[in-house]
Amino acid sequence: MKLKPGDTIGILGGGQLGRMLALAAARLGLRCQVFSPDPDSPAFDVVLNATCAEYADVEALELFANDVDVVTYEFENVPSAAAMVLAAKRPVLPGRNVLETTQDRLTEKDFVTSLGIGTAAYAEVSSVASLREAIMRIGLPAVLKTRRFGYDGKGQAIIRKADDLERVWAELGTKAAILEAFVPFEREISVVAARGADGQVECFDVTENEHQNHILKISRAPAAIPDAVAAEARAIATRIATALNYVGVLAVEMFVVPGKDGPTVLVNETAPRVHNSGHWTLDGASISQFEQHIRAIAGWPLGKPVRHGSVTMTNLIGDEIRDYERWLTVPGATVHLYGKGAPRPGRKMGHVTEVAPLPAKAE
């Protein structure tokens, strides 16, 4: 299916990612309608039509589907029942199989390892007894995570030798978890890749990420890694996108791990959507991740991303948003404010991109 200018894209989720998707679509002459249960959704501010309803509201979903030509989403925890209702009426891209694979950390890890791609050692955990068994196999320190609905460090705990396993398990508050070996990584990187319905894949340059309190703080492109490692990372993202028969933009987060024959990469997790670590592309590349996603789901040709220089993206988290005026005075900085309400600790309120131009080529 191919959209034409003037057609409408339905976006599930009204956060900053939905907002930036709608802005990218508008530049291409495409309309967007946003569906979100939150009346204060920042994406509502930039679209003409919005639906404020719960994802379990079948009637609202069906009316929404009638108004749009294709449906996409800005967060990966879309209830599969909602995706099913919509898919009966309109194409939902990326497809429901993608949600089913990526919403469950164990299913996702099994999928990645089935492709012959390395991950941290992991084991399924469903009780304190199985947690003890998993620790015997994997060792400590290790990271215990809920299988579903975790992000920005929520739903996980690092386990060390002296920890009380009964207490850790009770605090996690789930019966479905995964234990992952703690990876002694050199750096965290991500690859943002786009795949069109025709199978074409375009990867942005590998991004290096710094987290504070489990939340992304700074992304830099290109990552300070050897060319061979960058090529391996891009190849892994391409394989994952192709195996999922993916349409749209996805991000693959990876660890760079030292080894006696040089560094290698392990996949940490996959996000089936545009991603915070790709925000640098808005100002630092010839095409943004948001436009690339819109092109892919519209059935349009993907762009070949060209980076404009060395790019640094800094998230404005919580009260840091109050400093926006200072950022507006920084030469070469581009400020993005998301139009959210009151800042809260850990809440992403905006970001700033700085681009150091590439040196001029000698004649």
C-alpha positions as CSV (number, residue, x, y, z in Angstrom):
1,M,0.0,0.0,0.0
2,K,1.3,3.5,-0.9
3,L,0.0,6.7,0.6
4,K,-0.2,9.9,-1.4
5,P,0.1,13.5,-0.1
6,G,-3.0,14.5,1.8
7,D,-3.6,10.9,3.2
8,T,-3.8,10.4,6.9
9,I,-1.5,8.5,9.3
10,G,-2.9,7.3,12.6
11,I,-0.4,7.4,15.5
12,L,-1.0,5.4,18.7
13,G,0.5,7.4,21.6
14,G,0.7,11.1,22.2
15,G,4.1,11.7,23.6
16,Q,7.1,13.5,22.2
17,L,7.8,10.8,19.7
18,G,4.3,11.0,18.3
19,R,4.6,14.8,18.2
20,M,7.9,14.6,16.2
21,L,6.4,12.0,13.8
22,A,3.4,14.2,13.1
23,L,5.7,17.2,12.4
24,A,7.8,15.1,10.0
25,A,4.6,13.9,8.2
26,A,3.3,17.5,7.9
27,R,6.5,18.5,6.0
28,L,5.8,15.7,3.5
29,G,2.2,16.8,3.0
30,L,0.7,14.0,5.1
31,R,-1.9,14.4,7.8
32,C,-1.8,12.7,11.2
33,Q,-4.4,11.8,13.7
34,V,-3.2,10.9,17.2
35,F,-4.9,8.4,19.6
36,S,-4.0,8.7,23.2
37,P,-5.7,8.2,26.6
38,D,-3.8,11.2,28.1
39,P,-5.7,14.5,27.5
40,D,-2.4,16.4,28.1
41,S,-0.6,14.6,25.2
42,P,2.0,16.9,23.7
43,A,1.3,15.3,20.2
44,F,-2.2,16.7,20.3
45,D,-0.8,20.2,20.0
46,V,0.5,19.6,16.5
47,V,-2.4,17.7,14.8
48,L,-5.8,18.9,13.7
49,N,-7.6,15.7,14.8
50,A,-7.1,13.7,17.9
51,T,-8.9,10.9,19.8
52,C,-8.6,10.9,23.5
53,A,-9.8,7.5,24.6
54,E,-8.5,4.3,26.4
55,Y,-6.8,1.7,24.3
56,A,-9.4,-0.8,25.4
57,D,-12.2,1.4,23.9
58,V,-13.1,-0.7,20.8
59,E,-15.7,1.7,19.5
60,A,-13.2,4.6,19.7
61,L,-10.5,2.5,18.0
62,E,-12.9,1.6,15.1
63,L,-13.9,5.2,14.6
64,F,-10.2,6.2,14.6
65,A,-9.4,3.5,12.0
66,N,-12.1,4.8,9.7
67,D,-10.5,8.2,9.7
68,V,-7.0,7.1,8.8
69,D,-5.2,5.2,6.0
70,V,-2.5,3.5,7.9
71,V,-1.7,3.1,11.7
72,T,1.6,3.3,13.4
73,Y,2.7,3.7,17.1
74,E,5.2,5.7,19.1
75,F,5.6,3.3,22.0
76,E,6.1,-0.5,22.1
77,N,3.6,-1.4,24.8
78,V,0.6,-0.9,22.6
79,P,-2.0,-3.5,23.9
80,S,-2.1,-6.3,21.3
81,A,-5.9,-6.4,21.5
82,A,-6.0,-2.7,20.3
83,A,-3.6,-3.6,17.5
84,M,-5.8,-6.5,16.5
85,V,-8.9,-4.3,16.4
86,L,-7.1,-1.7,14.2
87,A,-5.5,-4.3,12.0
88,A,-8.9,-5.7,11.0
89,K,-9.6,-2.3,9.3
90,R,-6.3,-0.8,8.4
91,P,-2.6,-1.8,7.9
92,V,-0.8,-1.5,11.2
93,L,3.0,-0.9,10.7
94,P,5.2,-2.2,12.1
95,G,3.1,-5.4,12.2
96,R,1.6,-7.1,15.2
97,N,4.2,-9.9,15.1
98,V,6.8,-7.2,15.9
99,L,4.9,-6.2,19.0
100,E,4.5,-9.8,20.1
101,T,8.3,-10.4,19.8
102,T,9.5,-7.2,21.3
103,Q,7.0,-6.7,24.2
104,D,8.4,-9.7,26.0
105,R,12.1,-9.6,26.9
106,L,12.4,-13.4,27.0
107,T,10.7,-13.8,23.6
108,E,12.9,-11.0,22.2
109,K,16.2,-12.6,23.5
110,D,15.2,-16.0,22.1
111,F,14.5,-14.4,18.7
112,V,17.8,-12.5,18.6
113,T,19.8,-15.6,19.6
114,S,17.9,-17.7,17.0
115,L,19.5,-15.4,14.4
116,G,23.0,-16.3,15.7
117,I,23.4,-12.9,17.2
118,G,25.1,-12.6,20.6
119,T,23.4,-11.4,23.8
120,A,24.2,-11.5,27.5
121,A,23.6,-14.9,29.0
122,Y,20.0,-15.1,30.2
123,A,17.5,-17.4,31.9
124,E,13.7,-17.4,32.5
125,V,12.7,-16.7,36.1
126,S,9.3,-17.4,37.6
127,S,10.0,-17.9,41.3
128,V,12.6,-17.4,44.0
129,A,13.7,-21.0,43.4
130,S,14.1,-20.5,39.7
131,L,16.0,-17.3,40.4
132,R,18.5,-19.2,42.6
133,E,18.9,-21.8,39.8
134,A,19.5,-19.0,37.2
135,I,22.1,-17.4,39.4
136,M,23.9,-20.7,39.7
137,R,24.1,-20.9,35.9
138,I,24.8,-17.2,35.1
139,G,26.7,-16.0,38.2
140,L,26.6,-12.6,39.9
141,P,26.3,-9.7,39.5
142,A,23.3,-10.0,37.2
143,V,20.3,-8.0,36.2
144,L,16.8,-9.2,37.0
145,K,14.1,-7.7,34.7
146,T,10.4,-8.0,34.3
147,R,9.6,-9.6,31.0
148,R,7.1,-6.9,30.1
149,F,6.6,-3.1,30.5
150,G,10.0,-2.0,31.5
151,Y,11.7,1.2,30.3
152,D,14.2,3.8,31.5
153,G,15.4,1.4,34.3
154,K,11.9,0.6,35.6
155,G,11.1,-3.0,36.3
156,Q,14.7,-4.1,36.9
157,A,17.2,-4.7,39.7
158,I,20.9,-5.5,39.8
159,I,21.6,-8.5,42.1
160,R,24.9,-8.7,43.9
161,K,26.3,-11.4,46.2
162,A,25.0,-10.2,49.5
163,D,21.4,-9.4,48.3
164,D,18.4,-11.0,49.9
165,L,16.8,-12.8,46.9
166,E,13.4,-13.2,48.6
167,R,13.2,-9.4,49.0
168,V,14.5,-8.6,45.5
169,W,11.9,-11.0,44.0
170,A,9.0,-9.5,46.1
171,E,10.0,-5.9,45.2
172,L,10.0,-6.7,41.4
173,G,6.4,-7.7,41.9
174,T,6.0,-10.1,38.9
175,K,5.8,-13.8,38.2
176,A,7.4,-13.4,34.8
177,A,11.0,-12.3,34.8
178,I,14.4,-12.8,33.0
179,L,17.8,-12.8,34.6
180,E,20.6,-11.4,32.4
181,A,24.3,-11.7,33.1
182,F,25.9,-8.3,33.9
183,V,27.9,-7.2,30.9
184,P,31.3,-5.5,31.5
185,F,30.9,-3.2,28.5
186,E,33.2,-0.5,27.2
187,R,30.4,1.6,25.9
188,E,26.7,1.5,25.0
189,I,25.8,2.1,21.4
190,S,22.6,1.9,19.3
191,V,21.8,1.6,15.6
192,V,18.6,3.3,14.3
193,A,17.6,1.5,11.1
194,A,14.7,1.9,8.7
195,R,13.3,-0.8,6.5
196,G,10.8,-0.2,3.7
197,A,8.1,-2.6,2.6
198,D,10.3,-3.5,-0.4
199,G,13.0,-4.8,2.0
200,Q,15.4,-1.9,1.5
201,V,17.2,-1.1,4.8
202,E,19.0,2.2,5.6
203,C,21.0,2.5,8.8
204,F,22.0,5.8,10.5
205,D,25.5,6.1,11.8
206,V,26.1,4.2,15.0
207,T,25.4,6.3,18.1
208,E,27.2,6.2,21.4
209,N,24.9,6.7,24.4
210,E,25.5,7.8,28.0
211,H,22.9,7.1,30.6
212,Q,22.3,8.8,34.0
213,N,20.0,7.0,36.5
214,H,19.0,4.6,33.7
215,I,17.8,7.4,31.5
216,L,19.5,8.5,28.3
217,K,21.4,11.7,28.9
218,I,23.7,12.2,25.9
219,S,24.0,10.6,22.4
220,R,27.0,11.2,20.2
221,A,27.3,10.3,16.5
222,P,29.4,8.8,15.2
223,A,30.3,6.4,18.1
224,A,34.0,6.3,18.9
225,I,34.4,2.7,17.8
226,P,36.5,0.9,15.1
227,D,34.9,0.9,11.6
228,A,34.7,-2.9,11.7
229,V,32.6,-2.8,15.0
230,A,30.4,-0.1,13.5
231,A,29.8,-2.3,10.4
232,E,29.0,-5.3,12.6
233,A,26.5,-3.3,14.6
234,R,24.8,-2.0,11.4
235,A,24.7,-5.6,10.0
236,I,23.1,-6.9,13.1
237,A,20.3,-4.2,13.0
238,T,19.7,-5.0,9.3
239,R,19.4,-8.7,10.1
240,I,16.9,-8.1,12.9
241,A,14.8,-5.8,10.8
242,T,14.8,-8.2,7.9
243,A,14.0,-11.3,10.0
244,L,11.0,-9.4,11.5
245,N,9.8,-8.4,8.0
246,Y,9.8,-4.9,9.6
247,V,8.3,-1.8,8.1
248,G,9.4,1.5,9.7
249,V,12.2,2.6,12.0
250,L,13.6,0.5,14.8
251,A,16.5,0.9,17.2
252,V,18.8,-1.8,18.4
253,E,20.7,-1.1,21.6
254,M,24.0,-2.9,22.0
255,F,27.0,-3.2,24.3
256,V,30.5,-2.9,23.0
257,V,32.5,-5.6,24.9
258,P,36.3,-5.8,25.0
259,G,37.9,-9.1,23.8
260,K,41.5,-10.3,23.2
261,D,40.9,-10.1,19.4
262,G,39.4,-6.6,19.7
263,P,35.9,-5.4,20.8
264,T,32.7,-7.1,19.8
265,V,29.0,-6.3,20.2
266,L,26.2,-7.9,22.1
267,V,22.5,-7.0,21.6
268,N,20.8,-5.6,24.7
269,E,17.3,-4.9,23.4
270,T,15.3,-3.8,20.4
271,A,12.8,-0.9,20.4
272,P,10.2,-1.2,17.5
273,R,9.8,2.6,17.0
274,V,11.7,5.8,16.6
275,H,14.1,6.2,19.5
276,N,15.6,8.8,21.8
277,S,19.1,7.9,20.7
278,G,18.1,8.9,17.1
279,H,17.0,12.4,18.0
280,W,20.3,13.7,16.8
281,T,19.2,12.9,13.2
282,L,16.6,15.8,13.3
283,D,19.4,18.4,13.0
284,G,22.5,16.3,12.4
285,A,21.6,14.4,9.2
286,S,20.0,15.0,5.8
287,I,16.9,13.0,6.8
288,S,15.6,12.4,10.3
289,Q,14.5,9.1,11.9
290,F,11.0,10.5,12.0
291,E,10.8,11.3,8.3
292,Q,12.4,7.9,7.5
293,H,9.7,6.2,9.6
294,I,6.9,8.2,7.8
295,R,8.4,7.3,4.4
296,A,8.6,3.6,5.2
297,I,5.0,3.3,6.4
298,A,3.8,5.4,3.5
299,G,5.4,3.1,1.1
300,W,7.7,5.9,-0.2
301,P,11.4,5.5,-1.0
302,L,13.7,5.7,2.0
303,G,16.4,8.4,2.2
304,K,20.1,7.7,2.3
305,P,21.1,9.5,5.5
306,V,24.1,11.8,5.3
307,R,25.5,13.1,8.6
308,H,26.3,16.8,8.7
309,G,29.2,16.5,11.2
310,S,30.0,15.3,14.7
311,V,26.7,15.5,16.5
312,T,25.9,15.6,20.2
313,M,22.3,15.3,21.5
314,T,21.6,16.2,25.1
315,N,18.3,15.4,26.8
316,L,16.7,18.0,29.0
317,I,15.4,15.9,31.9
318,G,13.1,17.2,34.7
319,D,14.1,20.7,35.9
320,E,16.8,21.0,33.3
321,I,14.0,22.4,31.0
322,R,14.1,25.6,33.1
323,D,17.5,26.3,31.5
324,Y,16.1,26.5,28.0
325,E,16.9,30.2,27.6
326,R,20.6,29.6,28.2
327,W,20.6,26.8,25.5
328,L,18.9,29.3,23.1
329,T,22.0,31.5,23.3
330,V,24.5,28.7,22.5
331,P,25.9,29.2,19.0
332,G,25.0,26.2,16.7
333,A,22.7,24.6,19.2
334,T,19.1,23.6,18.1
335,V,16.6,23.5,21.0
336,H,13.6,21.1,20.9
337,L,11.0,21.6,23.7
338,Y,8.2,19.0,23.8
339,G,5.4,21.1,25.2
340,K,4.9,19.0,28.3
341,G,3.4,20.2,31.5
342,A,5.2,20.5,34.8
343,P,8.7,19.0,34.9
344,R,9.1,15.8,37.0
345,P,12.3,14.0,38.0
346,G,13.2,11.7,35.2
347,R,10.7,13.2,32.7
348,K,12.1,13.9,29.3
349,M,11.1,17.6,28.6
350,G,13.2,18.4,25.5
351,H,16.6,18.0,23.9
352,V,19.3,20.0,22.4
353,T,21.4,19.1,19.3
354,E,24.9,20.5,18.6
355,V,26.6,19.8,15.3
356,A,30.4,20.3,14.7
357,P,30.7,20.6,10.9
358,L,32.8,18.2,9.0
359,P,36.2,19.7,8.0
360,A,36.2,21.1,4.4
361,K,37.7,18.7,1.9
362,A,41.0,19.8,0.4
363,E,40.8,20.7,-3.3
